[in-house]
Amino acid sequence: MNSVRPALVGRGRRARRARPIGRFLLLLILFASICTANGNPVIIGSKKFTESYVLGEIAKRTLMDPGIPAEHRQGMGGTIILWQALRGGQIDVYPEYAGTITQEILKSDRSLSLDQIRESLAKFGVGMTEPLGFNNTYALVMRHSEAQRLGVRTISDLRRYPQLKIGLTHEFLDRQDGWWPLRERYALPQQNVIGIDHALGYAALANGSIDIKDAYSTDAKIEQNDLVVLEDDLQFFPKYEAVFLFRLSIRGDAIAALRRLEGTLDERRMIRLNAEAERTKNYTRAADLYFNRGAASANSVGDSFPQKLARWTLRHLQLAGFSLLLSVIFGIPLGIIASRGGPIGQLIIGFASVVQTIPSLALLALLVPLPFFGISVRTAIAALFLYGLLPIVRNTATGLQDIPRSLRESAVALGLSPFVRLWEIYLPMASRSILSGIKTSAVINVGTATLAALIGAGGLGEPILSGLNLNDHVTILEGAIPAAVLALFVQWFFDLLDRVLIPKGLRL
């Protein structure tokens, strides 16, 4: 035992000099504290299709021109997600349609006037502008050549062709004014119906993977892809006049600015803006076309790519940094408890393992309805925190369990208290395994954080979602490549930390 004492004391001294876990936590706290402070801008949300993106950019510029700070969170999801975000205060404004408000938000089975809609919304603390000037109704579209070949002109004509394959957006499949009520009204026999992203649906229609899809009447892709809109001969769809919904509690000058957009956009002009957005792959440029009322200015296209990349990357680092910090703060103590085995240890490892098996998108969806979370950055951070627990908990437990029994007995024989044994001996001995788990968690967080853009939390997922909407591979790569490079950088950074934080005698 005496021969072990000098080695043990030597290790304790090296551990006191290094204190790797404490130093790492300090570094992580400093990293996670980097965040922006832009005051309280008006937050504008938009749905995940081109026209909503463009209207969001128009609203942003309308507010910013008179000096009202505004931020646009693009492509946050469907109607219910945006409505919940508006009611919960995560956003302040978003573009919507009168028919959707009546059917999906107010759940009314009868037609409501604009005044009735406005009165009902006021009960939720929400206001509505007058219509912007165009009606963007739902429609079913087919390839022109296929419609001619089959002699299909109206939705009723589809009854004769039960073999047709139909691809619909997931929201349209579930809406009260969507597929199932439409199918019942028209007695449609088609059984081969799949859910598909709005933009990808056009690609599937073009290559023949599907024969029919839902669309918006102002979609520029209808003309670009030589599609025909099937006549709604039973007049199933209500009018979808475009409006802006806003929280009544936002500043009065912001509401006044939004009202200046009323009646300024007819259907033809909206189609032109949508076409410009898809031609240039730039929603800001389409908004510029609206304000110039002529050709879009080549010099006014919003932030440059380096500026946007810096903004996306900073937010991505904030999401990954804060969530990793939480994973470390909770994961290491849980790993220490789990290392002792028994039912509690198994329960901890089991919980972390179960969370890891939940698809990341499903985890976000599960957190959104819960109190305190909603459509917000904290929801994304919470989901990433839960996702990052397993590697840290497991590696901490494994690292502590692998410490030789003889070394543990020597530490006890020296009369060291349990806390001193843990802090000065056990954690430094397990530091290589613990840092390996933190490194794995960090890489997972950087990759998974791209999904945060689905709930308007920003990050490098923004260009990926935008590129999916535009079916533009270059825009997708604008987010995918930096995310991959960031993951490599994180890997390299932790390899460097290994040399700085792990005691010399434990390095590989």
N, C-alpha and C positions, 0 to 999 in steps of 0.2 A: 504493500500500500504506500510506503514511504517513497518508493521509486516513482510512483505515479504522481505524487504531490507536486514536484517541480514542474513537470510537463503540464499539469492541469492549471497551476498558477500562471505559467507562461502563456497558456492559451487564454486565460482570463484577462491578462494584461493586454494581449493583442486585441481581444474582443472589446475591451474598454476603449482602446485607441480607435478602433474601426467603427463600432456600433453601427453595423451596416443597415439594419432595418430602420433604426431611428433616423439616420441620415437620408435614407431613401424616402421616407415619409415626408421629411422636410423639403426635399427636392420636388416631390410630387405636389405638395401643397403650394409651393411657389409657382410651379408650372400651371396648376389648375386655377390659380388666382388671376391669370391673364384673361381679361374679358373686356368687352366694349361697353361704353357708357354713352348712349346716344339720347339721353333724356327719355321722353315718353312720346315716341312717334305714333301716328295713327297707323294701325296694323291692318293691311288689306289682304284678304285671302282670295284664292281663286280655285276653281275646280280643275280637274285634270283633263282639259281639252283646250284646243287652241283659242277659241273665242273667249273663254273665261280668262286665260292668260292675258290676252290683248286688252280686255276690259279692265283687268286689274292694273295693267301698266298705264292705261289712260287715266284711271282714278288716281294712281300714284302721282303722275305728272300734274294732274289738275290740282292736287293738294300742294305739291311742292312749288309750283310756279308762284303762288302768293306767299310762300315762306312757311308753309305748314309742314313740319317734318313727317314723313310717311315711309313705310316699309311694306313691300309686297312679298308675301309668302306664297310662292307659286305651287299650283298643283297639289293642294292639300287633301284631295279626295272627292267624295261625292256630296250630295245634298245634306244628308243627315250629319256628316262630320263637320261641314262648314256651319250648319245651323247650331250645332252644339257648341262649336268654338265661339260663335257670335254671342250666344246666350251666356256662355261661361266667361266672357271677357278676354279670351285668348286672341281674338281678332276684333276689329271695330267695324269693318266694312267688307262686303263681298257682293259680286254681281249675281243676280238670281232672276228667275222668270216667273211671271204671275201664275201660270198654270201649275208650275212646280210648287209654288207656295201654297196654292189652294189644295192640291192633291196630296203632297208629301209632307208638308209642314203643318198645315192646319187640319189635314185629314178630313176635308169636306167632300161630300159626295154630290154637291150641287155647285153650280157656277156662282162665283162671288164677284161683285163689283170691286173696283180698286179701292173705293172708300171702305167697303166692308173688310177687305184684306187689311187695309191700313189700321182700322179700328181693332181688329183681332190681334195684329202684331204688337200694337201699343201695350197690350196686357203683358207682353213679355219684355217690355222695355226696348222694343225694336221699332225703328222708323223705316219708311220706304220712300224713295223718290218717285216722281211721275215716270212713266215709260220713257226709255231712251229714244224710241222711235221705230223699232223694228220688232217683228214677231218671229222668233226662232222656234218653230214647232218641231216636234219629233216627226220622223218619217221613216219608212222602210225603203231601202234602195237596192237595185240590182244592176248588173252590167247591162248596158244598153243592148248589146248584141244578144245576150241571153233572153232579155225581156222580149225583144223582137221575135226571136226564134220560137218562143213559147206562146207568144201572143198575150203576155201579161201586161196590163195597164193599170189595174186597180188592186187594192189589197184583197178584195173579194175574189179576184181571179186566181189567187194562190190556192184556193180550195181544190182546184183541179190537179195540183202537183204536190202530193204528199211526200214525194221523195226529195224535195229540195232541202238542202242543208242551210241552217240558219245560225249565224253567229251574232250574239247580242252583248252589249256591255253589261257588266254585272249589276250595275245600278238599274238599268232598264228591265232586267229580269225580275227585280224585286219591287218595282214601283207599282203604286195603285193605278197609275196611268201607263203601265208598261205591258210586258209581253202577255202575262196570264189573263188579265182582263181583256186585252186586245184579241187574244186567241179565242176567248169565250164569245166576244161580241161578233166576230167574223166566222166562228165555227171552223177555225183552221185545223187541218189534220196533221201538220208537220210534227214529227217526233224527234228528228235529229237536230236538237237545239243545244248549242254550247255557249258558255260565257267567254268573252274575249275582250282585251283592252280596245278602247275606241280607235286609237291610231293603228294598231296592229290588225284590226278588223278590216281596214281598207286594203292592206297588203294581202290578207287572206282572200278577200273578195277578188282582187286583181289576179291572183295566181290560181283561182278556182277551188281553193280549199273550202270556201263557203259560197253559197249562192245569193244570200240575202243578209243584210245587216241593218241595224238601226242607225240613224244619222240625225243631224240637225239641219234644218232647211237652209241655214246660212253657211254650211260647210263649204269651203272652197274646193275640197277634194271631190265633191260631187261632179263638178264640171271637169276638173283636171283628170279624173279617172274615167270619164265618159260613162257616168252612171245615170240611171233614170229613177226619179222619185215616184213611187207608186201612189196613186191617188187614194186619199182617205175617203172613200165613197160613202161610208156610213158615219162620217164625221165623228170619229172616236176621240181624236186628240183635241184638247181645249187650246185656247190661244196662249202662247208663251211670250208675252211682251216682256222685254228685258228691262230690269230695274236694278237699282242698288239698294241693298238692305244695310242699315247702319244702326249702331247702338245709340239710343236717344241721349245717353250720358256723355257722348263725345263733344268736343268743343264746337261752339256754334258756327265759327267761320269755316270749319271743315264741312259741316252739313250744307252751308250755303254754297260752298265750292262744288260739292257733288251735285247740287240742284241745277247748276249751270249746264250740266250735261243732258238735261231733260230735253227730249225732242230733237236732238242734234244728230242722230244716227238712223238713217233709213236702212232697209234690208240690203239694197244694192251696195251701199257704202260699207256695211259690215262685212259682206262677202269679200269686198275688195281688200279690207284690212286683214281678214283671215288669210287671203291668198298671199298678201305681202309677207305676213308672218311666216308662212310655210315656204315661200320662195327664198327668203333671206335667212330663215332659221333664227329670226330675231324679233321677239315680241316688242321690244322697245322701239325698234324701227317702224313697226306697224303703228304703234301709238303715235310716233312722230308724224306719220302720214295723216293721221286724224287731225293733229293740231295745225299742220301746214296747209291742209285742205288742197294739196297738190302733190307733186312728186316728193317722195321722202328725201330728206336731206342726207347726203352721204356722210356729212360731218357730225350729224346728231344721232348717234346710235346707242346712247347710254354709256355705261361704264365700258372701258376697254377690257380685253380678255385678262391681262395681268391684274387689273383691279378686281375683277370678278373672282379670279382664281385666288387672290389673296383673301378676299372676304369668305369664300367657300372654305378655304383651308383653315383659316382662323376659327371659324365656327366648328369645323370638324374636329380640330384639336381641343376646343373647349368641351365638346360633347364627350370625346374619348378621354380627355384628362380628368374631368370631374367624375365621370363614371368609374374610371380606373381607381381614382383616389378612394371613392366609396367602397369599391371591391376590396382594396387593400385594407382599409380601416376595419371592415367587417370580416373579410375573408381570413386574415391571419388569426384573430382571436377564435373564430369558429374552427379553423384548422388546428389550433392548439387544443381546444376542447375535444375535437374529433380524434386527435392522436392518442387520447387516453382509452379509446375503444368503448365497448359497452353499447347499450341501446341508444344513448344520446349521440355518441359518435356516429353510429350507423344512420341515425335519423338525419343528422347534419349532412353527411355525404349523400344520402339518398335524396334529400331535398334539392341540393345543388345539382345532382345528376338529372333529376326530373325537369328542373328548369331548363337545363341545357338541351333537353330533347324537344322542347316547345319551339316550333318555328318562330323565328324572330318577328315576322309580320304578325303572326297570331298573338305573340306576347304583347306587342304594341296595341293591338285591337282589344286585348283583355284589360289593359290598364286604362284605356281612354275613358270608359264609363265610370271609373271609380272616383270618389270624391278626392279633391286636391289635385288630381292629375289632369284629365281632359286633354284637349289638343294643345300641347305646350312642350317647351324644351325639357321641363322636368320629367315629363312622361318618357321622352327618349332617353334621358340620363338614367331614369329608374330601370328601364328595360335593359340598357347596356350594363348597368351595375349588376343586375341579376344574372345576365349572360356571362359576366366575367368572374363570377364567384367560384365555379367549379375548379378551374386550374389552380387558383390560389389556395383554396381550402384543401384540395387533395394533395398538392405538393408540400404545403406546410405540414400536414399530418404525416405524410410519408417521410419527409426530412427529419422530423422529430422522432418518429418511430425507428428510424435507421441508426440512431445514435447508440453506440455499443453499451450494453448493460454495465460493463466494468467501469466505464467513464461516469455513468450515472451514480453508481455506488461510491465512486471516489468523491464525487461532488457532495454527496450526502455525508460521507465520512468527514469531510472538511468542516462540516457544520454550517454550510451556506443555507440561507433561507430559500424557500421555494421560488420566490420572485427573483432573487439574485441568481439562482441556478438557471432559471429560464432565460433571463435577460443577458447574463454574462457568459453562459456556457452553451445552453441548448440552442437558442436562436442563432448565435454566430456559427455553430456547427452545422445547422440546417440552412444557413443563408443561401448556399448555392441552389438547393432545391427550391427554396421559397422564391428567389429571384427568377428562377426558370418558370415557375407558375405565373408570376406577375408578367413576365415577358410574353407568355402564351396568351394571357388575358388581354394584354395591350394590343397584340396583333389582331385578336378576335374583335375587339372593340372598334379598331380602326376600320376593319372591313364591314362590320355590321352597322356602323354609324351611318352608312349611306342610306339606310332605310328611314332614318329620322326625317328626311325630306318629305316623306309621305304624310307627316302630320305637321308640316310647316316649320320644322325645327332647323332647317337649313343644312349646310354642310355640302360635301362633294356629291351627295345624292341629288342635288338640285339639277345640275346639267344632265345627269343620267335619266331622271324622270322626264325632263324637257325633251331630251333626245328620243326617248321612247314615244312621247306624244307626237313628235314631228317625224318619227321613223327615220331619224338622221343619225348615222353611225358616228360621224365626226363629233357631234354634240355629246353623244354618250361617252365617247373616249375622253372628252374634256374633263369628265368627272372620274371615269374609271382608271385612267392612267395615273393621275395625281394620287388617287386613293391607293393604288398598288405601290407607287413610289414612297408614299408616306408609310405604308406598312413595312417596306424594306428599311426605311430610315429608322423606324421604331426598333426593328430587329437589331440594326447596327448600334443604336443608342444604348440598348440594354446589354449588348455584348461589351461595350465600353464600360458600362456600370459594373459589370462583373469584375473587371480588373480593378475598379476603384473601391468597391464596397465589400467584396468577399475577402476575408483574411487570407494572407499569402499561403499559409499551409493548406488551405482548402481549395485553392484554384487548380483547375486542370492544367 
